[in-house]
């Protein structure tokens, strides 16, 4: 039976999109993975680029609002930033809720190279988190 996973962030533009990409990659057919925000923004082009560098295409992802998923019975809801955890409107679900606050690479300052390095570092943190999540929760 496929598990349903929702990844929540503030704007559903960077961290939750990266997490959705990795969770889909690592979980394969074992899960349906969705992402949303408490507000919506476009998917960050740098998030698309940094994932492309690791061979994962998130260019077709869309930024979705949490309200788009009301009525879906999720098995897991993963928040990937403190703001989403603290400000998420009431979301009725019996899902297991897990939280990990990742730095927001969209707030990185510096040259293009320095900013992309911040995206790479956050991508690696999320990649490890997603791989561990799948191994600990979806695989016997």
N, C-alpha and C positions, 0 to 999 in steps of 0.2 A: 504494500500500500504506500503510495506516494505521500510524503509529508508536505505540508504547506508551510512556507516560511515567508514572513514579512519582515523586511528591513526598514527601519524608520530613522529619519534624520530630519534636520530642520527644513532644508529646501529641496531635498531629493535631487541634488545636482552633482555632488562629488562622492562623499564617503559611502552613502547608501548605494549609489550606482556601482562603485567599485566592488562593494561587498556583494551586491546582487550578481555581478559578473563572475566573481570567484566562487560564490556558493553554487551557481549553476554549473560552473566548470567542475568543481570537486564533487558535487552531489550527483551529477549526471541524471539518470532516470529515477533516482531515489527521491527527488523532491521537485515541487513546483515553487519557484522563488519569485517574489515580487518585492518592489521597493516603493516607498512613498515618503512624503514629507508632511510636516504640519502646515507647510505652505509649499508652493511650487516655484521652481526656477528652471531655466533650460539646463540640459545636461552640459556640464562644464567641458569645453573643448580640450582643456588640458587633461581632464580625467579620461576622456576618450583616447587622447594621444598616449598617455602613460600606460593605459591598459593595452593599447595596440602594440606597444613595445614589448609586452609580455605575451603577445599572441592571442589576446582576448578582445573581441570586437563588441563594444557597447554602443556603437554609433547609432544603432536603431532604438536604443532605450528612450523612453519618454519620462518626463518628470510628472509624477502623479501625486495627488493629494490623498491623505489617509481616508477621507470620506469616500473615495472611489472603491474602497475595499470593505465597507460595512456589509455585513451579512455573510462574509466568507469566514468559515471556521478554520482559523490557522492553528497549527500545532506549535509553532514558535513565532514569537515577535522579538526581534533583535533591535535594540536601539543602539545607534553608533555615535551619538553625541548627547551630552548632558542636557542641552536645550530641548531636544525632542523628548527625552525621558521625563523632564520636569514640566513641560508645557503641552504634552500630547493631550488632546481632549479625551474624554472618556471613550474608550473603545471596547465594547463588550466582546469578550472572547475568553475562552477557557485555555488559551495558549500559554505555554511556558514562556515567561518573559525573561530575557537575558539582556545585559547591558555592558557595553564597553565604550568608553569615550575616546575617540580618536581625534588627533589634532586636525583642524580644518585647513587643508592645503590651499583653499581658495583665498585665504587671508595671508598667504605668504608674500613677503616683500623681497625686492632685490632684482637682479638681472633675470632675463628669461631662463638662463641656465640655473641660477639659484632657486628660482621658483619651481622649475621642473624637478630639481633635486628634492625639494620638499614634497612634491607630489609622489616622487619615487619612494621616499621614505615612508609616507603614509600608506602607499599602495602595498609595500612590503609588510607593514604591520597588519593591514587588513587581510592580506593573502594568508599570513600565518594564522590569524584568528579564524578565517573561513575554513581553512584546511583542518584545524583542530576541532572546530565545531562539527564539521561533517564526520570526522573520525570518531568523536566522542558521542555524538547524538544520533547519527544515521546509520552507522555501521556496527554490526555486532562485535 
